[in-house]
Amino acid sequence: MLNSSSKVRQTPRNSTGFTLIELLVVVAVIALLIGILLPALGQARRSAQKAQGANIQRQLVIGMITYSNGNDGKVPGANTSAGKYDNSTTPDSLSRDAEAPVTQWDWMSPALDADDTPLSWAERVHYLFDNFKDPSMNEILQSSQVTSTSGDLSTLIDERGGMPISSYLMPSSWQVVGQGLAGGPDNLFGQVNQEVGIFQIPDTYRPRLSAFGGGARKVALGDGVPGVNSNGALGLDLTIHDDSTMNLANGFVTLPPCVPPVGVGAAYDPTADLNSLSYRQPGNTMNVTKWDGSGTDLTVDESMDPTLWYPPNTIYVGGGQPQVEEDFDYDPGDPVG
């Protein structure tokens, strides 16, 4: 007979895991959170890359201003820091001086501390494009895509698995002189032929900071990827040309966006598939830094404003990109502000 005080103990059933429904709910919640967070993380990454690229541009512009302050106000480039080039210039001769520009259009080398740059021409080329690349632009060139006067560069590119294409370009308008000064006893280099009939830089213009009419309005550097070959693929021409054959096929300068693209290799061609490599920031914009060190971003349409790219009193002759006349109200014969 059972004692009335005795009770049978009931122990609760222990749960040993999730039910299938609970697992499905957890998976659905995680998937929802990932879907919400990934776009935000991607946007944050792109914003951080944009800010880092803008900072690199600013440091390069500060370097050019420092160069200018120590060299009679000159803007580094074809008619100033590279003025010593002649028809006998070769990569071997340039390997004797770490401050020597790697091409006639190279503004970057004079803006840097020569103690940090390699003496070898090929090493210096790779150093410039690898150490001063925009985090938003990841295009890598193989040796077959790079035209060079030196076989050493091709060997170096192969050894290192490629070389970044250049990230930042200067408008060629700052480096040239006005047509009234071109040639002559100093053999000065004037405007590129493709733009002479579209924008006419003042005859007396020399590449000096004092000639810009206020650095806060003029773009010194901007995002840009040059070098599209006839097949539409990326390429880079780093041939060192003599004075009679200098052209824009290089990784340092380009025609301003308001000049219609001529042939292949245009950095700013609104109709080209690869144009997104230059306007590569969020919202299809490009970072630019002005001569006072301030930065901003430009849409394709905003970048067509000639005021950003040319010295004051440059004359708009006609035939520029459609936005020049339609959006910015320039008529042939008008001066650029």
VENKAUR-V447124 format. One record per residue. N is the residue number from 1. RES is the residue in one small letter. SS is DSSP state (hx for helix, st for strand, lp for the rest). PSI is psi as a letter, one per 30 degrees, with the letter a starting at -180 (999 if undefined). Layout:
BEGIN
N:RES:SS:PSI ; N:RES:SS:PSI
END
This chain:
BEGIN
1:m:lp:k ; 2:l:lp:k ; 3:n:lp:k ; 4:s:lp:f ; 5:s:lp:f ; 6:s:lp:k ; 7:k:lp:k ; 8:v:lp:k ; 9:r:lp:k ; 10:q:lp:k ; 11:t:lp:k ; 12:p:lp:k ; 13:r:lp:k ; 14:n:lp:k ; 15:s:lp:k ; 16:t:lp:g ; 17:g:lp:l ; 18:f:lp:k ; 19:t:lp:l ; 20:l:hx:e ; 21:i:hx:e ; 22:e:hx:e ; 23:l:hx:e ; 24:l:hx:e ; 25:v:hx:e ; 26:v:hx:e ; 27:v:hx:e ; 28:a:hx:e ; 29:v:hx:e ; 30:i:hx:e ; 31:a:hx:e ; 32:l:hx:e ; 33:l:hx:e ; 34:i:hx:e ; 35:g:hx:e ; 36:i:hx:e ; 37:l:hx:e ; 38:l:hx:e ; 39:p:hx:e ; 40:a:hx:e ; 41:l:hx:e ; 42:g:hx:e ; 43:q:hx:e ; 44:a:hx:e ; 45:r:hx:e ; 46:r:hx:e ; 47:s:hx:e ; 48:a:hx:e ; 49:q:hx:e ; 50:k:hx:e ; 51:a:hx:e ; 52:q:hx:e ; 53:g:hx:e ; 54:a:hx:e ; 55:n:hx:e ; 56:i:hx:e ; 57:q:hx:e ; 58:r:hx:e ; 59:q:hx:e ; 60:l:hx:e ; 61:v:hx:e ; 62:i:hx:e ; 63:g:hx:e ; 64:m:hx:e ; 65:i:hx:e ; 66:t:hx:e ; 67:y:hx:e ; 68:s:hx:e ; 69:n:hx:f ; 70:g:lp:g ; 71:n:lp:h ; 72:d:lp:h ; 73:g:lp:g ; 74:k:st:k ; 75:v:lp:k ; 76:p:lp:k ; 77:g:lp:a ; 78:a:lp:e ; 79:n:lp:g ; 80:t:lp:d ; 81:s:lp:f ; 82:a:lp:g ; 83:g:lp:f ; 84:k:lp:f ; 85:y:lp:k ; 86:d:lp:a ; 87:n:lp:f ; 88:s:lp:g ; 89:t:lp:k ; 90:t:lp:l ; 91:p:hx:e ; 92:d:hx:e ; 93:s:hx:e ; 94:l:hx:f ; 95:s:lp:g ; 96:r:lp:f ; 97:d:lp:j ; 98:a:lp:f ; 99:e:lp:f ; 100:a:lp:k ; 101:p:lp:k ; 102:v:lp:f ; 103:t:lp:l ; 104:q:lp:e ; 105:w:lp:f ; 106:d:lp:j ; 107:w:lp:f ; 108:m:lp:e ; 109:s:hx:e ; 110:p:hx:f ; 111:a:hx:f ; 112:l:lp:l ; 113:d:lp:j ; 114:a:hx:f ; 115:d:hx:f ; 116:d:hx:f ; 117:t:lp:k ; 118:p:lp:l ; 119:l:lp:e ; 120:s:lp:k ; 121:w:hx:e ; 122:a:hx:e ; 123:e:hx:e ; 124:r:hx:e ; 125:v:hx:e ; 126:h:hx:e ; 127:y:hx:e ; 128:l:hx:e ; 129:f:hx:f ; 130:d:hx:e ; 131:n:hx:f ; 132:f:lp:h ; 133:k:lp:k ; 134:d:lp:k ; 135:p:lp:f ; 136:s:lp:f ; 137:m:lp:j ; 138:n:lp:g ; 139:e:lp:k ; 140:i:st:k ; 141:l:st:k ; 142:q:lp:l ; 143:s:hx:e ; 144:s:hx:f ; 145:q:hx:f ; 146:v:st:k ; 147:t:st:k ; 148:s:lp:l ; 149:t:lp:f ; 150:s:lp:k ; 151:g:hx:f ; 152:d:hx:e ; 153:l:hx:e ; 154:s:hx:e ; 155:t:hx:e ; 156:l:hx:e ; 157:i:hx:e ; 158:d:hx:e ; 159:e:hx:e ; 160:r:lp:g ; 161:g:lp:g ; 162:g:lp:l ; 163:m:st:k ; 164:p:st:k ; 165:i:lp:l ; 166:s:lp:k ; 167:s:lp:f ; 168:y:st:k ; 169:l:st:k ; 170:m:st:k ; 171:p:st:k ; 172:s:hx:f ; 173:s:hx:f ; 174:w:hx:f ; 175:q:lp:f ; 176:v:lp:l ; 177:v:st:l ; 178:g:lp:l ; 179:q:lp:f ; 180:g:lp:f ; 181:l:lp:f ; 182:a:lp:k ; 183:g:st:b ; 184:g:lp:a ; 185:p:lp:f ; 186:d:lp:f ; 187:n:lp:h ; 188:l:st:k ; 189:f:lp:k ; 190:g:st:a ; 191:q:lp:k ; 192:v:lp:k ; 193:n:hx:e ; 194:q:hx:f ; 195:e:hx:f ; 196:v:hx:e ; 197:g:lp:g ; 198:i:lp:e ; 199:f:st:k ; 200:q:st:j ; 201:i:lp:k ; 202:p:lp:k ; 203:d:lp:f ; 204:t:lp:g ; 205:y:lp:k ; 206:r:lp:k ; 207:p:lp:i ; 208:r:st:k ; 209:l:hx:e ; 210:s:hx:f ; 211:a:hx:g ; 212:f:hx:f ; 213:g:lp:h ; 214:g:lp:j ; 215:g:hx:f ; 216:a:hx:f ; 217:r:hx:f ; 218:k:lp:k ; 219:v:st:k ; 220:a:st:e ; 221:l:st:l ; 222:g:st:l ; 223:d:st:k ; 224:g:lp:k ; 225:v:lp:j ; 226:p:lp:l ; 227:g:lp:i ; 228:v:st:k ; 229:n:lp:a ; 230:s:lp:f ; 231:n:lp:g ; 232:g:lp:g ; 233:a:lp:l ; 234:l:st:k ; 235:g:lp:l ; 236:l:st:k ; 237:d:st:j ; 238:l:lp:g ; 239:t:lp:k ; 240:i:lp:j ; 241:h:lp:l ; 242:d:lp:l ; 243:d:hx:f ; 244:s:hx:f ; 245:t:hx:g ; 246:m:lp:k ; 247:n:lp:a ; 248:l:lp:g ; 249:a:lp:i ; 250:n:lp:a ; 251:g:lp:g ; 252:f:lp:e ; 253:v:st:l ; 254:t:st:l ; 255:l:lp:k ; 256:p:lp:l ; 257:p:lp:f ; 258:c:lp:f ; 259:v:lp:k ; 260:p:lp:k ; 261:p:lp:k ; 262:v:lp:j ; 263:g:lp:b ; 264:v:lp:l ; 265:g:lp:g ; 266:a:lp:k ; 267:a:lp:e ; 268:y:lp:i ; 269:d:lp:j ; 270:p:lp:f ; 271:t:lp:f ; 272:a:lp:k ; 273:d:hx:e ; 274:l:hx:g ; 275:n:hx:f ; 276:s:hx:f ; 277:l:hx:f ; 278:s:lp:e ; 279:y:lp:i ; 280:r:lp:f ; 281:q:st:l ; 282:p:lp:k ; 283:g:lp:g ; 284:n:lp:h ; 285:t:st:l ; 286:m:st:k ; 287:n:st:k ; 288:v:st:l ; 289:t:st:k ; 290:k:st:l ; 291:w:lp:f ; 292:d:lp:g ; 293:g:lp:f ; 294:s:lp:l ; 295:g:st:l ; 296:t:st:l ; 297:d:st:k ; 298:l:st:k ; 299:t:lp:l ; 300:v:lp:e ; 301:d:lp:e ; 302:e:hx:e ; 303:s:hx:f ; 304:m:hx:f ; 305:d:lp:j ; 306:p:hx:f ; 307:t:hx:f ; 308:l:hx:f ; 309:w:lp:f ; 310:y:lp:l ; 311:p:lp:l ; 312:p:lp:k ; 313:n:lp:g ; 314:t:lp:k ; 315:i:st:k ; 316:y:st:j ; 317:v:lp:e ; 318:g:lp:l ; 319:g:lp:g ; 320:g:lp:a ; 321:q:lp:k ; 322:p:hx:e ; 323:q:hx:f ; 324:v:hx:e ; 325:e:hx:e ; 326:e:hx:e ; 327:d:lp:f ; 328:f:lp:g ; 329:d:lp:h ; 330:y:lp:k ; 331:d:lp:l ; 332:p:lp:k ; 333:g:lp:f ; 334:d:lp:k ; 335:p:st:k ; 336:v:lp:k ; 337:g:lp:999
END
